[in-house]
Amino acid sequence: MENLTAAGILPKLNALMCGDDIEKSKPDPQIFLRGAQKLSTPIECCAVVEDAPAGIEAGLRAGAKVFIVPGLLEIPE
């Protein structure tokens, strides 16, 4: 949260989900589904921004729109 605060992003967020808030980690879609629930928003109306294959898979499995941010990892087709 320090990074979000330092970047000035934290006050702009309506909800925040972290790994400590869930039992199953990515590629399980739980974190995205719980985030959508926390926002009272259908997952189909949510966007996931990810750079890692497990996160991309989790977003797709959740049913969200997934935006891939290229990083240092090669993204599988």
C-alpha positions as CSV (number, residue, x, y, z in Angstrom):
1,M,0.0,0.0,0.0
2,E,3.0,2.3,0.5
3,N,3.6,2.4,-3.3
4,L,-0.1,3.2,-4.0
5,T,0.0,5.9,-1.4
6,A,3.3,7.4,-2.7
7,A,2.0,7.4,-6.3
8,G,-1.2,9.2,-5.1
9,I,-3.4,6.3,-6.4
10,L,-4.8,4.9,-3.1
11,P,-7.3,7.8,-2.6
12,K,-8.7,7.2,-6.1
13,L,-9.6,3.5,-5.5
14,N,-13.1,2.5,-4.5
15,A,-11.9,-1.0,-3.4
16,L,-8.7,-2.8,-2.9
17,M,-8.1,-6.6,-2.9
18,C,-4.8,-8.1,-1.8
19,G,-3.4,-11.6,-1.6
20,D,-4.1,-11.6,2.2
21,D,-7.9,-11.2,1.4
22,I,-8.3,-14.5,-0.4
23,E,-7.7,-18.2,0.2
24,K,-6.8,-19.2,-3.4
25,S,-4.1,-17.4,-5.4
26,K,-4.0,-16.8,-9.2
27,P,-4.7,-18.5,-11.6
28,D,-7.8,-19.1,-9.4
29,P,-10.2,-16.2,-10.2
30,Q,-11.2,-15.7,-6.6
31,I,-9.4,-12.3,-6.1
32,F,-11.2,-10.8,-9.1
33,L,-14.6,-12.2,-8.3
34,R,-14.3,-10.9,-4.7
35,G,-13.1,-7.5,-6.0
36,A,-16.2,-7.2,-8.2
37,Q,-18.4,-8.3,-5.4
38,K,-16.8,-5.6,-3.1
39,L,-17.6,-3.0,-5.8
40,S,-21.2,-4.4,-6.2
41,T,-20.4,-4.7,-9.9
42,P,-20.9,-7.6,-12.3
43,I,-17.5,-9.1,-13.2
44,E,-18.4,-8.8,-16.9
45,C,-18.3,-5.0,-16.3
46,C,-14.8,-5.1,-14.7
47,A,-11.4,-4.7,-16.3
48,V,-8.3,-6.7,-15.2
49,V,-4.9,-5.2,-16.0
50,E,-2.2,-7.9,-15.7
51,D,1.3,-8.6,-16.7
52,A,1.7,-12.2,-15.5
53,P,0.3,-15.4,-17.1
54,A,-1.4,-16.6,-13.9
55,G,-3.2,-13.2,-13.5
56,I,-4.2,-13.2,-17.1
57,E,-5.7,-16.7,-16.8
58,A,-7.4,-15.7,-13.5
59,G,-9.0,-12.7,-15.2
60,L,-10.2,-14.7,-18.1
61,R,-11.6,-17.4,-15.9
62,A,-13.4,-14.8,-13.8
63,G,-15.2,-13.5,-16.9
64,A,-13.6,-10.0,-16.8
65,K,-12.2,-7.9,-19.7
66,V,-8.5,-8.5,-19.5
67,F,-5.9,-6.0,-20.6
68,I,-2.3,-7.3,-20.8
69,V,0.5,-5.0,-19.9
70,P,3.6,-6.3,-21.5
71,G,6.4,-6.9,-19.0
72,L,9.6,-8.9,-19.0
73,L,7.6,-12.2,-19.2
74,E,6.6,-13.7,-22.5
75,I,2.8,-14.0,-22.7
76,P,1.6,-17.4,-23.9
77,E,-1.0,-17.5,-26.6
